[in-house]
Amino acid sequence: MSTLIELCTLVRSKNAGPFWLTFDVMCRDRAAYDLVTKGGALSAHAIARLYAVDSATVQIFHHPAALAVKISMPRPRIQGSAGETDMYGGQQQALLIDLVIEA
């Protein structure tokens, strides 16, 4: 059992325009990538549960050649709107880094 950050060289979030967030997950090696992608920890349903969004709006893109996963979802609040707390979307990965990945 490991956390996502222990299996990856990079876990980051950023804006994908004013309405979407995107997360980049780059694994250390093929074994880590296989573990991360096959266990369901980064499924649309798991991400939706973690971020309290509708799973139908979560998009997951697997890039095996790059040992990477990209996750996109609507921002909870439009960038720059009242009550929005992360203008650049650069702190949203905090929920992902400690995500437990089981073998």
Buried (B, 14 or more C-beta within 10 A) or exposed (E): EBBBBEBBEEBBBBBBEEEBBBBBBBBBEEEBBEBBBEBEBBBBEBBBEBBEBEEEEBBBEBEEEEBBBBBBBBBBEEBEEEEBEBEEBEEBBEBBBEBEBEE
